[in-house]
Amino acid sequence: MKKKIAIEKTLGHMPDRSPEKGTSLIIVIMIMSFMLILGLALITVTSTGSKVAGNIRSQQQAFNAAEAGFDTAWMAIEEDFASGTWSSFEGHYLKDPLGIDDPSSENYYFRGLNDDEILNLIDPGSDGVADLDNVLYYQEPYMAEKGGSLDSRYTYTVFLIDDESGTGTTDSTDALMVCIGCVKVGNRILSTSRLEVLLVSLVPGSKT
């Protein structure tokens, strides 16, 4: 009889331990799951942060390219006016495709197009050469590499727009200079930036 009681007491303690072991296992799984989710979140944030930083950097480089295009074109035009090669902006505006300078144009007005679309209009064959007249510079590289050659990843495109076109008035003493800076990897465009600057020639032969 005593032996039977001892066995019952021993067996009576066994069920009490199982729930404790099961609970511990669940807690461990929950902690591991939480750590896994936290790790994935950190990886995602780190990856996104580097992409954002890269986009900001390429956008700044594109803006620098647009500024370089403006500086180069402005100095060239200033010299043309000073030397008498140009007496006005007449004949130097970009007129093609028809409607590029007309705000009422639904298809080709330059402000209704993004930079990629404008570049494709200028060079539809993608051979690196402008197919339109009066494009001052097209995909012109300007940054020198270590070897001395120009880096084709950073370029600018510049042309002039008649800002009075479509208004019924004509004033060839001013022009809107459009500068598009571009950052590329191979043939793929990473980022672009556009500057629009109004140029005015005060008198024939004067500086712009």
Stockholm file with secondary structure:
# STOCKHOLM 1.0

chainA/1-208         MKKKIAIEKTLGHMPDRSPEKGTSLIIVIMIMSFMLILGLALITVTSTGSKVAGNIRSQQQAFNAAEAGFDTAWMAIEEDFASGTWSSFEGHYLKDPLGIDDPSSENYYFRGLNDDEILNLIDPGSDGVADLDNVLYYQEPYMAEKGGSLDSRYTYTVFLIDDESGTGTTDSTDALMVCIGCVKVGNRILSTSRLEVLLVSLVPGSKT
#=GR chainA/1-208 SS CHHHHHHHHHHHHHHHHHHHHHHHHHHHHHHHHHHHHHHHHHHHHHHHHHHHHHHHHHHHHHHHHHHHHHHHHHHHHHHHHHHTSCSSSTTCSCCCSTTTTCTTCSSCCGGGSCHHHHHHHHCTTCSSSCCSTTEEEEEEECCBCTTSSBCTTEEEEEEEECTTTTTTCCCTTEEEEEEEEEEEETTEEEEEEEEEEEEECSSTTSCC
#=GC SS_cons         CHHHHHHHHHHHHHHHHHHHHHHHHHHHHHHHHHHHHHHHHHHHHHHHHHHHHHHHHHHHHHHHHHHHHHHHHHHHHHHHHHHTSCSSSTTCSCCCSTTTTCTTCSSCCGGGSCHHHHHHHHCTTCSSSCCSTTEEEEEEECCBCTTSSBCTTEEEEEEEECTTTTTTCCCTTEEEEEEEEEEEETTEEEEEEEEEEEEECSSTTSCC
//
